[in-house]
């Protein structure tokens, strides 16, 4: 497999996908066209406008982008695709859309065959075992929380450290993930913005500019440096 | 109906339920014993310890507390109960637990008969139409997102305003609720900490120390003052 699962598409103060440009040139080496999956985005931007945004970026790399929503037969479009990119938004909506159109399995199979895959945020969540560690609001009810299992763990994109100044009683991200571990025997990678998971064949590492916080059942959370193998 | 759905159990720097004491004395007037529903709490505190915490507080009001987990026949315990309190934690876990034990409907019926009900955070979410506006992480998969509909809208407990200083690309609470509205024709009450919803027979108001942010399909979000009728 040849995949990147990124915490975020955009760094604070940066442009869309800018910080990943060098990595994406490697991920999509030899590719003419990427099939973009826009289904995570519930409002504010149409599937067309979202696809245009991706297209604008990939123009720089001389790669064309087509939105999966443009194809009548979406399964065939996935089978015919050279490479994929799933944009961020709401993971519940993304998973429900893929399930209803019966696209999750065919997408997984095509990525496992070696077609390059980029996920950002919600698009990264679906690369994990399941979506039970998303930060998103459950605005729609999916048929199940199972995802593509492109990596043998779960992700928490946009991982955020507790803010000691916040006079608020909501749970911290760490508390939420610890609660997940009481109910699930699954490792969780807390992926801070600026970081991504890179899978190349069987080698899975975490990359980027920040430390990454790992949560495993039965042990205290710990930090790993960029370049660390994750399995 | 005679209910309080509170944003949080505890204000920053305060003690458990302290800020609600006067209201709770009115809610539970004439009640000897409250049946406490501890199922939202996934870790860190057992059902017993969680019930003890509620018991400690209600001692001050000379009201006994028994945990629903203590009863073998929980349906009968709900039917026999004088009043209820559902504590906070994870809404997915709470809803799944109530569904698996087939307790949601019997609880709803008993509250609709006029038995006092207090919910905090997750315990408030289940008073809404559905749990699709919870902030919680989907650590388990419930049979559905439907809740008790004790009020004709949804709640967002611990409602939090955007932090302009945060250099982070995750969605704000407002963005999340707007996304919900693209998929659901349901009003959402953004309940800041310090506020609660009070239902007394057919009168539903929002009370507390803060403004409350209301989200409705098709119009811009707006703020209402304490004492405002919500339907």
Interface residues (C-beta under 8 A of the other chain):
Chain A: X8 X9 X10 X11 X12 X13 X42 X43 X44 X89 X90 X92 X93 X131 X132 X133 X134 X135 X136 X137 X138 X139 X140 X141 X144 X145 X158 X160 X167 X168 X169 X170 X171 X176 X177 X178 X179 X180 X181 X182 X183 X184 X193
Chain B: X8 X9 X10 X11 X12 X13 X42 X43 X44 X89 X90 X92 X93 X131 X132 X133 X134 X135 X136 X137 X138 X139 X140 X141 X144 X145 X158 X160 X167 X168 X169 X170 X171 X176 X177 X178 X179 X180 X181 X182 X183 X184 X193
